[in-house]
Amino acid sequence: MSKTIQIGSENEKYPTETFAVPAITPIQLLDKYYPASGQPGHTSGTPRTVIDLVSLDVEGAELPVLRTWPFSDPRWCVQAFSIENNGWCHVSDSTLPEMRRILAQHSYRHAGGVFYDEVFLREPPCPGTHLARDASPAQLRAANQHAVRDDMRRNHSYGAGRH
């Protein structure tokens, strides 16, 4: 992943500014916060391999993150993704077609949109689990916000997004 971020638009709808920020890859993030059993940082008796919801909001870098997501790594399985659709920073004014293409290759279906976010559900659900089929994107988003608050209380920090 690049450590340089460009704020603005490929089609010059908005002024462009480039600056350096710290960045890590998805696998570095998962290794740090969801380490497999026996690895440094792992504190419980069983590895956490199923992640209920990933909320991805990285101001225009959602597609590069999805392209490097470790979908085939057996240590992690994500039930649902809520991904910001940054139309303002892409020529096509929508990242949804590319999100659908990437995620469909890994067994995710588009369940709908919530404001600027697109929700994708894994089908079939991660092995050994189930996901409520009647959950709306709004219910998934509310569950994500609740989980984020719990994580913030546990970790006393939050740097993976703004939701």
N, C-alpha and C positions, 0 to 999 in steps of 0.2 A: 504494500500500500504506500502511496505517496505521502510525504509529510508536508506537501504543499496543497493548499486548497484555493480554488478560484471562486470568488463570489461574483455572481453576475450571470450573463446569458450568452450562450453560443450564438444567438441571433441578434445580439446587441439591443434587446429590448430594455436592458438595464445596464448601468455602468458596471464595468468589471474592475475588481481589485483582487490582487493575489497576495497572500501572506502565508507564512509557515506556522503550522500548529502540530502539536504532538499527535501521533496517530498509531494505532495498532491494527493488526489484521483480525478478522473474525476468529481465527483459530487461537491467536494469542489471548483474545478476550475470553474465549471459552475455556482455554487451559487455565487461566488465572481464576475465574469465578466458578467454574464447574469442573475441577480436576477429577480425573479418574481415580478410583480407589488405589491407595498406595503411593500416589504422587504427592509432592510437597503442596501444602495448602488444603489437602483433603481432610476433613474433620469427622465425617460420619462413617458408619460401618459399611454403607453401600454407596456406590457411585450414583450421582444424579445424572442420569442419561436422558431423561425426558424433560424437555423445557416446554411448559404450557404455552407461552406466548412470547415472541420476540417483537418488540416495538422498534422499528427502524426509522429514525428521523435524523438524517445527517446532512441536511441542507444541500441537496442536489447530488450527493455521492451515493445514493441508495443503490443504483445499478452496479457500480464497481464493487460495492460490498456484497451484493447478491452474487455477482460473478465469482467471488472468491470464497463464498460460504462453503464450509466443509460438509455438504449434504451427504456424501458417501462415507464419512467417518463414523464408524459404529458407536463411538463414545457418546454421541449426542443425537437426539431426535427432537425436532421442534413440531409441536402440534399445530400451531397457528402463527402466522406473521401478520402484523399490522404495519404497513409500509407507506410512508408519506409519498404522495404522487406530486412531485415538484414540476408541474407544467411550466412554471415561470422561468425555469433555468434550462429548458431543453427546446431545441428547434421545433419538435413536433407538438409542443405544448402538453404532452402527456407521456409519462413513462409506463403507463399501464400495459400497452401491447408487449413491450420488452419484459416487464415483470411477469406477465402471464406466460410468455415463452420460456423464460428461465425456470419459473416455479413449476410449470406443467411437466417439465422434464424430470422433476423430482417428486411427483405425486401430490402436488398441491393444486387445489381448485380455487378460483376467485369467488369469494362468497359475497362480495359487495363492497361498497365504500362508506366511510364515515368521515364527513367533512373532507379533509385533504388526504386521508389515509385510505388505502386499499387493504382489505382483509383476505387472507388466503388460508384455507384449512387443508391439513394433510389428509389424504384419502388413499388407502385406509389409514386410520390413526396409528400412531407409534405402537409397535408391538407391546402387548400386555397392558394396554390402556384403552380408554374410549373417550370420545369427545362428544359432548351433547350436540346432536344434529340440529336441534331447534334453537341453538344459541344465535342471537342476532349479532351483527358486527358491533352494535352499541354495547351489548352485554359483554362481549369479548374485550372491548376497550375499557369498560368500567372495571372488569376483573384485572386488566393489566395495570390500571392506575392504582388499584388496591395493592397489587403485588409490588409495585414500585415503592409505595409508601412503606410497606413492610421491609423491603430491602434497605431503604434509606435508614430506617430505625436500627436495623441490624448492623449495617456497615458504616453508618455515620458519614456516608459520602454517596454521591451520585454523579457519574460522569458519562453515562451511555446515552443520554438523550434529554429531552426537556419535558416529556409527558409525566 
